[in-house]
Amino acid sequence: MIDPRLAPYGLTLLRLSLGIMFIAHAWLKVAVFTVPGFGAFMAGAGFPASLALPVIVAEAVGGVALVLGLYARAVSVALLPVLLGALMVHAGNGWVFNAPNGGWEYPAFLIVGALVQALAGDGALALRPTRVGAARPALAAAA
């Protein structure tokens, strides 16, 4: 059973942790790897190097949006391609994070976290909750 009194706070913790993780990874790519270095990494992994800056911007802007609670459900869905790309990059490295070049369990876990956020809601204290349309009566009756 879901506790309706506390569940929004659990979703807030998920939203904050996802947002901080995205911001940290964007900063890592800028400050440690550098944009050209990350582009070279992406090219070596089979992705266009020109996607480096858009990925960094998506992580930074998406991370801030998640922390602030700005359309967090929609942002979680919008960031799934970044996470799926990370999963593809690390898929051949093995399961655990200490595998050479990092394993795929962390991107897989983040994908699940983003999906939970998208499905369950923005959480408490969201500045702009994602609007979700109500089911149409005709569709509900047809089911």
C-alpha positions as CSV (number, residue, x, y, z in Angstrom):
1,M,0.0,0.0,0.0
2,I,1.2,3.5,-0.8
3,D,1.1,5.9,2.1
4,P,-0.5,9.1,0.6
5,R,0.8,11.2,3.4
6,L,4.5,10.3,2.9
7,A,4.8,9.2,-0.7
8,P,5.2,12.8,-2.0
9,Y,8.2,13.3,0.2
10,G,9.8,10.1,-1.1
11,L,9.3,11.3,-4.6
12,T,10.8,14.6,-3.6
13,L,13.9,12.8,-2.4
14,L,14.1,10.8,-5.7
15,R,13.7,14.1,-7.7
16,L,16.4,15.8,-5.7
17,S,18.8,12.9,-6.0
18,L,18.3,12.5,-9.7
19,G,18.7,16.3,-10.2
20,I,21.9,16.5,-8.2
21,M,23.3,13.4,-10.1
22,F,22.6,15.1,-13.5
23,I,24.2,18.3,-12.3
24,A,27.2,16.5,-11.0
25,H,27.7,14.5,-14.2
26,A,27.4,17.7,-16.3
27,W,30.0,19.4,-14.2
28,L,32.3,16.4,-14.4
29,K,32.1,16.5,-18.2
30,V,33.0,20.2,-18.2
31,A,35.5,20.5,-15.4
32,V,37.3,17.1,-15.6
33,F,36.8,15.6,-19.1
34,T,36.3,19.0,-20.9
35,V,33.8,19.4,-23.7
36,P,36.2,18.4,-26.4
37,G,37.4,15.4,-24.3
38,F,33.9,14.2,-23.8
39,G,33.2,14.7,-27.5
40,A,36.2,12.5,-28.3
41,F,34.9,9.9,-25.8
42,M,31.5,9.9,-27.5
43,A,33.1,9.5,-30.9
44,G,35.1,6.6,-29.6
45,A,31.9,5.0,-28.3
46,G,30.2,5.4,-31.7
47,F,28.2,8.6,-31.1
48,P,28.7,11.9,-32.9
49,A,31.1,14.1,-31.1
50,S,28.8,17.0,-31.8
51,L,26.4,15.6,-29.3
52,A,28.8,16.3,-26.4
53,L,27.6,19.8,-25.7
54,P,23.9,19.1,-26.1
55,V,24.2,16.2,-23.6
56,I,26.0,18.4,-21.1
57,V,23.4,21.1,-21.5
58,A,20.6,18.6,-21.1
59,E,22.1,17.1,-18.0
60,A,22.7,20.6,-16.4
61,V,19.4,22.2,-17.3
62,G,17.4,19.0,-16.6
63,G,19.2,18.5,-13.3
64,V,18.3,22.1,-12.2
65,A,14.7,21.6,-13.3
66,L,14.5,18.4,-11.3
67,V,16.0,20.0,-8.2
68,L,13.6,22.9,-8.4
69,G,10.6,20.7,-9.3
70,L,10.0,22.3,-12.7
71,Y,7.9,19.8,-14.7
72,A,9.9,16.9,-13.2
73,R,7.9,14.2,-14.7
74,A,8.3,15.5,-18.2
75,V,12.0,16.3,-17.6
76,S,12.6,12.7,-16.4
77,V,11.1,11.4,-19.6
78,A,13.1,13.9,-21.7
79,L,16.4,12.8,-20.0
80,L,15.8,9.1,-20.8
81,P,17.7,9.3,-24.1
82,V,20.8,10.6,-22.3
83,L,20.5,7.7,-19.8
84,L,19.9,5.1,-22.5
85,G,23.0,6.4,-24.3
86,A,25.0,6.0,-21.1
87,L,23.6,2.5,-20.8
88,M,24.7,1.6,-24.3
89,V,28.2,3.0,-23.7
90,H,28.7,0.9,-20.6
91,A,26.7,-2.2,-21.6
92,G,29.8,-4.1,-22.8
93,N,31.8,-3.3,-19.6
94,G,30.1,-5.7,-17.3
95,W,27.6,-5.2,-14.5
96,V,29.4,-3.4,-11.6
97,F,30.7,0.1,-11.4
98,N,34.2,-1.0,-10.7
99,A,34.5,-2.8,-14.0
100,P,37.0,-1.2,-16.3
101,N,35.3,1.9,-17.8
102,G,32.3,1.5,-15.5
103,G,29.6,-1.1,-15.5
104,W,26.0,-0.7,-16.7
105,E,24.2,-1.1,-13.4
106,Y,24.3,2.6,-12.5
107,P,22.8,3.9,-15.8
108,A,20.2,1.1,-15.6
109,F,19.3,2.1,-12.0
110,L,19.0,5.8,-13.1
111,I,16.7,4.8,-15.9
112,V,14.4,3.0,-13.4
113,G,14.6,6.0,-11.1
114,A,13.6,8.4,-13.9
115,L,10.8,6.1,-15.0
116,V,9.5,6.0,-11.4
117,Q,9.6,9.8,-11.2
118,A,7.8,10.1,-14.5
119,L,5.1,7.6,-13.5
120,A,4.6,8.4,-9.8
121,G,4.7,12.2,-9.8
122,D,6.7,15.3,-9.1
123,G,6.7,14.9,-5.3
124,A,6.2,17.6,-2.7
125,L,7.5,21.1,-2.9
126,A,7.7,21.1,-6.8
127,L,7.6,24.6,-8.1
128,R,5.8,23.7,-11.3
129,P,4.3,20.2,-11.2
130,T,3.8,18.4,-14.5
131,R,0.2,18.7,-15.7
132,V,-1.2,15.3,-16.5
133,G,-4.5,15.2,-18.5
134,A,-7.4,13.3,-17.2
135,A,-8.5,10.1,-19.0
136,R,-11.2,10.7,-21.5
137,P,-14.6,9.2,-20.4
138,A,-15.0,7.5,-23.8
139,L,-11.6,5.8,-23.5
140,A,-12.3,4.7,-19.9
141,A,-15.7,3.3,-20.9
142,A,-14.2,1.4,-23.8
143,A,-11.7,-0.3,-21.5
